[in-house]
Amino acid sequence: MYVELQNKFPQDELESDLAWLRRIKKDPSLYQKMFGTPQFKLELIQAVQRRAAIAKMAAAGATRQGKDWKAWSPAARYQEDMAREVQKSGKQPSEYAKEAYAQLLEQFDATTPVNGSVFWNGINELALMKKIDKWNSSGEIFGQLEATTAARYVNKQFVWEPGGAFANYFTSVSGKLGHAARGHVTAVCRCGLRNDSILTTTELPAMVKLMTDQIKAKKEPVITDFTIVVIEPILLPDQPYAIYTNNDLAKVSIVSPKPGKRISGRDDCNVDGQLSISNPFLQYYWAARGRRPETAAVTRIKEDLKSLITWP
């Protein structure tokens, strides 16, 4: 809905989000353009569901990164309601985490714009989210997990525990987003593909398998091309970035952080190998397509690489 509001009420170049919101609230056409639509009703229902799901995660003992969940104001608002619910139902906290996972997954919409899917690893995804919101304000052409799907409402709100409901949710919806991608897909990463990232282990394999299965079945694949922008490529120390498309993806390094390090540059990681794109069906298909034009997402990413690898 934020994207729709930006489309109907464009935000001025120097206008802050708060100033923009205050201005559009006074517009007499706001109801007709937005709040009277079926889309608003659907998103309102989903917002209520998300509110309940977050409460369940909070009741299950999940914590926001760096903070006790009880100190986080949205979770604090749910505390009394959830205490009554726990007492009345007799459910274990772990049951709420599972219910939250199922509830959020059920309403997840993986619809993605053709040629507009954007994936990432190893960059500041919060900066990418803001950029995608800004890009979409002139017409929605980009889709990204943490920016344009319901995953944005719980991103960074709970500690990531391997095997926990929160981690399982993001792994599941990432796979769904990979299967829903269409046309020419773009990804951006730092130094290379991190060996254990969701992009490396879930999203990319899902897309490659989907393409391969459709090509084997003699069908035109719904995903046609794939480009990865590598910022500060580890094996190209003199280049600020490198762009790899289709069969050139085999040149993308798989990297892992050095002990005790977070990948914040070439010196922080080791090369574990190269991306394996060895399926002959896929190789032949991409070879036949020849050189592909740069995606709009690649063009946008190149405009400001630094912000994507800078944290406040």
C-alpha positions as CSV (number, residue, x, y, z in Angstrom):
1,M,0.0,0.0,0.0
2,Y,2.9,2.3,0.7
3,V,4.0,2.0,-3.0
4,E,0.4,2.7,-4.1
5,L,0.3,5.8,-2.0
6,Q,3.6,7.0,-3.4
7,N,2.2,6.4,-6.9
8,K,-1.0,8.3,-6.3
9,F,0.6,11.0,-4.1
10,P,4.2,11.5,-5.3
11,Q,6.7,12.5,-2.7
12,D,8.7,15.6,-3.5
13,E,12.5,15.2,-3.8
14,L,13.3,17.1,-0.6
15,E,10.2,16.2,1.3
16,S,10.7,14.0,4.4
17,D,8.5,11.0,5.0
18,L,6.7,12.7,7.9
19,A,6.0,15.9,5.9
20,W,4.7,13.8,3.0
21,L,2.4,11.8,5.3
22,R,1.1,15.0,6.9
23,R,0.4,16.5,3.4
24,I,-1.5,13.5,2.0
25,K,-3.6,13.1,5.1
26,K,-5.2,16.5,4.3
27,D,-5.9,15.5,0.7
28,P,-9.8,15.2,0.3
29,S,-9.3,12.5,-2.4
30,L,-7.4,10.2,0.0
31,Y,-10.4,8.1,0.9
32,Q,-11.5,7.5,-2.7
33,K,-8.0,6.8,-4.0
34,M,-7.0,4.4,-1.2
35,F,-9.2,3.7,1.8
36,G,-12.3,2.9,-0.2
37,T,-10.6,0.2,-2.3
38,P,-10.7,-3.6,-1.9
39,Q,-6.9,-3.6,-1.6
40,F,-7.1,-1.5,1.6
41,K,-9.6,-4.0,3.1
42,L,-7.3,-6.9,2.3
43,E,-4.2,-5.2,3.7
44,L,-6.1,-4.2,6.8
45,I,-7.1,-7.8,7.4
46,Q,-3.5,-8.9,6.8
47,A,-2.2,-6.2,9.2
48,V,-4.5,-7.6,12.0
49,Q,-3.2,-11.1,11.2
50,R,0.4,-10.0,11.4
51,R,-0.2,-8.2,14.7
52,A,-1.5,-11.4,16.2
53,A,1.4,-13.4,14.7
54,I,4.0,-11.1,16.1
55,A,2.3,-11.3,19.5
56,K,2.5,-15.1,19.3
57,M,6.2,-14.9,18.6
58,A,6.6,-12.5,21.5
59,A,4.7,-14.8,23.8
60,A,6.9,-17.7,22.7
61,G,9.9,-15.9,24.1
62,A,11.3,-14.5,20.9
63,T,13.4,-11.4,21.4
64,R,14.1,-8.5,19.1
65,Q,17.7,-8.2,18.1
66,G,19.6,-6.6,20.9
67,K,16.5,-6.0,23.1
68,D,14.2,-7.8,25.4
69,W,10.9,-8.1,23.6
70,K,9.0,-6.7,26.5
71,A,10.9,-3.4,26.0
72,W,9.7,-3.2,22.4
73,S,6.6,-1.1,22.4
74,P,4.5,-3.2,19.9
75,A,5.2,-6.4,21.8
76,A,4.5,-4.7,25.1
77,R,1.0,-3.8,23.9
78,Y,0.3,-7.5,23.3
79,Q,1.6,-8.7,26.7
80,E,-1.6,-8.6,28.7
81,D,-3.7,-10.0,25.9
82,M,-1.3,-12.9,25.4
83,A,-1.0,-13.6,29.1
84,R,-4.8,-14.1,29.2
85,E,-4.7,-16.2,26.1
86,V,-2.0,-18.5,27.6
87,Q,-3.9,-18.9,30.8
88,K,-7.2,-19.6,29.0
89,S,-5.8,-22.1,26.4
90,G,-3.1,-23.8,28.4
91,K,-0.9,-23.8,25.3
92,Q,2.9,-24.0,25.5
93,P,4.9,-21.0,24.2
94,S,6.4,-23.1,21.4
95,E,2.9,-23.7,20.0
96,Y,2.5,-19.9,19.5
97,A,5.7,-19.8,17.6
98,K,4.5,-22.5,15.3
99,E,1.1,-20.8,14.9
100,A,2.8,-17.5,14.1
101,Y,4.9,-19.2,11.4
102,A,1.9,-20.8,9.8
103,Q,-0.2,-17.7,10.0
104,L,2.5,-15.5,8.4
105,L,3.3,-18.1,5.7
106,E,-0.4,-18.6,4.8
107,Q,-0.8,-14.9,3.9
108,F,2.6,-14.5,2.1
109,D,2.1,-13.3,-1.5
110,A,5.1,-14.1,-3.6
111,T,3.9,-12.2,-6.7
112,T,6.9,-10.5,-8.3
113,P,7.2,-8.1,-11.3
114,V,8.6,-9.5,-14.5
115,N,12.3,-8.5,-14.8
116,G,12.1,-6.8,-11.4
117,S,13.0,-9.4,-8.8
118,V,15.9,-8.4,-6.6
119,F,17.8,-10.7,-4.3
120,W,20.8,-10.0,-2.1
121,N,23.3,-11.2,0.5
122,G,26.1,-9.5,2.4
123,I,24.9,-6.0,1.9
124,N,22.9,-3.5,4.0
125,E,19.5,-4.8,3.1
126,L,17.8,-1.9,5.0
127,A,19.5,0.5,2.5
128,L,18.4,-1.7,-0.3
129,M,14.8,-1.6,1.0
130,K,14.8,2.2,1.1
131,K,16.1,2.3,-2.4
132,I,13.5,-0.1,-3.8
133,D,10.7,1.9,-2.1
134,K,12.1,5.0,-3.8
135,W,12.5,3.3,-7.2
136,N,8.9,2.0,-6.9
137,S,7.5,5.5,-6.1
138,S,7.7,6.3,-9.9
139,G,5.9,3.1,-10.8
140,E,6.2,-0.4,-9.2
141,I,8.7,-2.4,-11.2
142,F,10.8,-4.0,-8.5
143,G,10.0,-6.7,-6.0
144,Q,12.2,-7.8,-3.1
145,L,11.6,-10.0,0.0
146,E,12.2,-7.4,2.8
147,A,10.9,-4.4,0.8
148,T,7.8,-5.4,-1.0
149,T,6.3,-8.5,0.7
150,A,4.8,-9.1,4.1
151,A,8.2,-10.3,5.3
152,R,9.1,-6.6,5.8
153,Y,6.8,-6.4,8.8
154,V,8.8,-9.0,10.9
155,N,12.3,-8.4,9.4
156,K,14.8,-7.7,12.1
157,Q,12.2,-7.9,14.8
158,F,13.3,-11.3,16.3
159,V,16.6,-13.0,17.0
160,W,17.5,-15.4,14.2
161,E,17.7,-18.9,15.7
162,P,18.7,-21.7,13.3
163,G,15.8,-24.1,13.2
164,G,13.5,-21.6,15.0
165,A,10.1,-20.4,13.7
166,F,11.5,-17.1,12.6
167,A,14.4,-18.5,10.6
168,N,12.1,-21.2,9.1
169,Y,9.7,-18.5,8.0
170,F,12.3,-16.6,6.1
171,T,13.8,-19.7,4.5
172,S,10.3,-20.8,3.4
173,V,9.2,-17.4,1.9
174,S,12.6,-17.0,0.3
175,G,12.1,-20.2,-1.6
176,K,8.6,-19.1,-2.5
177,L,9.9,-15.8,-3.9
178,G,12.5,-17.7,-5.9
179,H,9.8,-19.9,-7.5
180,A,7.7,-16.9,-8.2
181,A,10.4,-14.9,-10.0
182,R,9.8,-14.0,-13.7
183,G,11.9,-12.9,-16.6
184,H,15.4,-11.5,-15.9
185,V,16.3,-11.8,-12.2
186,T,18.9,-9.6,-10.5
187,A,20.9,-10.2,-7.3
188,V,23.5,-8.1,-5.5
189,C,26.2,-9.3,-3.0
190,R,29.5,-8.3,-1.5
191,C,32.8,-10.0,-2.4
192,G,30.9,-13.1,-3.6
193,L,28.0,-15.4,-2.7
194,R,28.3,-16.1,1.0
195,N,28.4,-19.9,1.5
196,D,25.5,-20.1,4.0
197,S,23.3,-17.2,2.8
198,I,19.6,-17.8,1.9
199,L,20.4,-16.6,-1.6
200,T,23.1,-19.3,-2.0
201,T,21.3,-22.2,-0.3
202,T,17.6,-21.5,-1.0
203,E,16.7,-18.8,-3.5
204,L,19.2,-19.4,-6.3
205,P,18.9,-23.2,-6.2
206,A,15.1,-22.9,-6.4
207,M,15.3,-20.7,-9.5
208,V,17.9,-22.8,-11.2
209,K,15.9,-26.0,-10.6
210,L,12.7,-24.3,-11.8
211,M,14.5,-23.2,-15.0
212,T,16.1,-26.6,-15.6
213,D,12.9,-28.6,-15.1
214,Q,11.0,-26.4,-17.5
215,I,13.7,-26.5,-20.2
216,K,13.9,-30.3,-19.8
217,A,10.2,-30.5,-20.3
218,K,10.7,-28.4,-23.5
219,K,8.8,-25.5,-22.1
220,E,9.9,-21.8,-22.2
221,P,11.1,-21.2,-18.6
222,V,9.4,-18.4,-16.7
223,I,12.8,-17.2,-15.5
224,T,14.8,-16.5,-18.5
225,D,18.0,-14.8,-17.3
226,F,19.9,-14.2,-14.1
227,T,22.4,-11.4,-13.3
228,I,24.6,-11.1,-10.1
229,V,26.2,-7.8,-9.3
230,V,29.2,-8.5,-7.0
231,I,30.4,-5.4,-5.1
232,E,34.2,-5.6,-4.3
233,P,34.7,-9.0,-6.1
234,I,37.3,-10.9,-4.1
235,L,39.2,-12.2,-7.1
236,L,39.2,-8.8,-8.9
237,P,40.9,-6.5,-6.4
238,D,41.2,-3.6,-8.8
239,Q,37.5,-3.4,-9.7
240,P,34.8,-1.9,-7.5
241,Y,32.1,-4.2,-8.9
242,A,31.6,-7.0,-11.5
243,I,28.5,-8.0,-13.3
244,Y,27.9,-11.7,-14.2
245,T,25.0,-12.8,-16.4
246,N,23.8,-16.3,-17.3
247,N,26.7,-18.7,-18.1
248,D,29.1,-16.1,-16.6
249,L,27.6,-16.9,-13.2
250,A,30.1,-19.8,-13.0
251,K,32.8,-17.1,-12.4
252,V,31.1,-15.9,-9.2
253,S,33.1,-16.8,-6.1
254,I,31.5,-18.6,-3.1
255,V,33.0,-17.0,0.0
256,S,33.0,-17.6,3.7
257,P,34.0,-15.2,6.5
258,K,37.4,-15.7,8.2
259,P,37.2,-16.9,11.8
260,G,35.7,-14.2,14.0
261,K,35.1,-11.9,11.0
262,R,32.0,-10.4,9.4
263,I,32.4,-9.9,5.6
264,S,33.0,-6.2,5.4
265,G,35.5,-6.3,2.5
266,R,37.9,-8.6,0.6
267,D,40.2,-9.1,3.5
268,D,37.4,-10.6,5.7
269,C,36.7,-13.7,3.6
270,N,38.1,-16.8,2.0
271,V,37.2,-18.2,-1.4
272,D,35.5,-21.7,-1.0
273,G,35.0,-22.2,-4.8
274,Q,33.0,-20.9,-7.7
275,L,29.2,-21.0,-8.3
276,S,28.2,-24.3,-10.0
277,I,26.1,-23.8,-13.0
278,S,26.9,-27.1,-14.7
279,N,23.6,-28.3,-16.1
280,P,24.0,-28.7,-19.9
281,F,20.3,-27.9,-20.5
282,L,20.7,-24.5,-18.8
283,Q,24.1,-23.8,-20.3
284,Y,22.7,-24.4,-23.8
285,Y,19.6,-22.3,-23.3
286,W,21.7,-19.3,-22.1
287,A,24.2,-19.7,-24.9
288,A,21.4,-19.6,-27.4
289,R,20.1,-16.4,-25.9
290,G,23.3,-14.6,-26.4
291,R,24.3,-11.4,-24.7
292,R,21.5,-9.9,-22.6
293,P,20.7,-6.2,-22.0
294,E,21.3,-4.8,-18.5
295,T,18.3,-4.9,-16.2
296,A,16.9,-1.8,-14.7
297,A,17.8,-3.1,-11.3
298,V,21.5,-3.4,-12.3
299,T,21.5,0.2,-13.6
300,R,20.0,1.4,-10.3
301,I,22.4,-0.6,-8.1
302,K,25.4,0.8,-10.0
303,E,24.3,4.3,-9.3
304,D,25.2,4.2,-5.6
305,L,27.1,1.1,-4.7
306,K,28.6,2.6,-1.5
307,S,25.3,3.0,0.3
308,L,24.6,-0.7,-0.1
309,I,27.8,-1.7,1.8
310,T,27.7,1.1,4.5
311,W,26.0,0.8,7.9
312,P,25.2,3.8,10.1
